[in-house]
């Protein structure tokens, strides 16, 4: 079998570091990293950079409460806006019916 090249190991490295490879592939990558110190250093840097992205953001109650209050404010504004729109539509509908009724009554009054 042909020897695995450095480029193939570089392709497998992200999967290896994420623990998403089979045991056989992990052993192959590990063996190659033991023989290639430059690639081993690259793997360490990649693992370090990847682990920095997984650091959880500290949870603060004050921030959560502030976010909740902001969301509550916008939900109230949205609800009031929708209520105003519905009220305006109903008022326009009422006025249209009332106007039609008045026009119909006036037509019958002036043109018997």
DRENPAGU-109898 format. One record per residue (C-alpha): residue in three letters; x, y, z. Coordinates in steps of 0.5 Angstrom, whole numbers, padded with zeros to 4 digits, always signed. Last residue first. Layout:
N
ALAXYZ;...
! end
This chain:
112
UNK-0177+0117-0008;UNK-0171+0120-0010;UNK-0169+0125-0005;UNK-0170+0120+0001;UNK-0169+0114-0002;UNK-0162+0116-0004;UNK-0161+0119+0002;UNK-0162+0113+0006;UNK-0157+0109+0001;UNK-0152+0114+0002;UNK-0153+0114+0010;UNK-0152+0106+0009;UNK-0146+0106+0005;UNK-0143+0111+0009;UNK-0144+0107+0016;UNK-0142+0101+0012;UNK-0135+0104+0010;UNK-0135+0108+0017;UNK-0135+0101+0020;UNK-0130+0098+0016;UNK-0125+0104+0017;UNK-0126+0103+0024;UNK-0125+0095+0024;UNK-0119+0097+0020;UNK-0116+0102+0025;UNK-0118+0097+0031;UNK-0114+0092+0028;UNK-0108+0096+0026;UNK-0108+0099+0033;UNK-0108+0092+0036;UNK-0102+0090+0032;UNK-0098+0096+0034;UNK-0100+0095+0041;UNK-0098+0088+0041;UNK-0091+0090+0037;UNK-0090+0095+0043;UNK-0091+0090+0048;UNK-0087+0085+0045;UNK-0081+0090+0044;UNK-0082+0092+0052;UNK-0082+0084+0054;UNK-0076+0083+0049;UNK-0072+0089+0053;UNK-0074+0086+0059;UNK-0072+0079+0058;UNK-0065+0082+0055;UNK-0064+0086+0062;UNK-0066+0080+0066;UNK-0061+0076+0062;UNK-0055+0081+0063;UNK-0057+0082+0070;UNK-0057+0074+0071;UNK-0050+0073+0069;UNK-0048+0067+0065;UNK-0040+0067+0063;UNK-0040+0065+0056;UNK-0038+0058+0055;UNK-0031+0056+0052;UNK-0032+0052+0046;UNK-0028+0057+0041;UNK-0022+0057+0045;UNK-0022+0049+0044;UNK-0021+0050+0037;UNK-0015+0054+0037;UNK-0012+0050+0042;UNK-0013+0044+0038;UNK-0011+0047+0031;UNK-0004+0050+0035;UNK-0003+0042+0037;UNK-0004+0040+0030;UNK+0001+0044+0027;UNK+0006+0043+0032;UNK+0005+0035+0031;UNK+0005+0037+0023;UNK+0012+0040+0025;UNK+0014+0034+0029;UNK+0013+0029+0024;UNK+0014+0022+0026;UNK+0009+0022+0032;UNK+0004+0026+0028;UNK+0004+0020+0023;UNK+0003+0015+0028;UNK-0003+0019+0031;UNK-0006+0020+0024;UNK-0006+0012+0023;UNK-0008+0011+0030;UNK-0014+0016+0029;UNK-0016+0013+0022;UNK-0016+0006+0025;UNK-0020+0008+0031;UNK-0025+0011+0026;UNK-0025+0019+0026;UNK-0030+0024+0029;UNK-0026+0026+0035;UNK-0026+0033+0033;UNK-0018+0033+0033;UNK-0018+0027+0028;UNK-0024+0030+0024;UNK-0020+0037+0023;UNK-0013+0033+0022;UNK-0016+0028+0016;UNK-0014+0033+0011;UNK-0008+0035+0014;UNK-0006+0028+0014;UNK-0008+0027+0007;UNK-0003+0033+0005;UNK+0002+0030+0009;UNK+0002+0024+0005;UNK+0000+0017+0007;UNK+0005+0011+0004;UNK+0002+0007-0002;UNK+0000+0000+0000;
! end
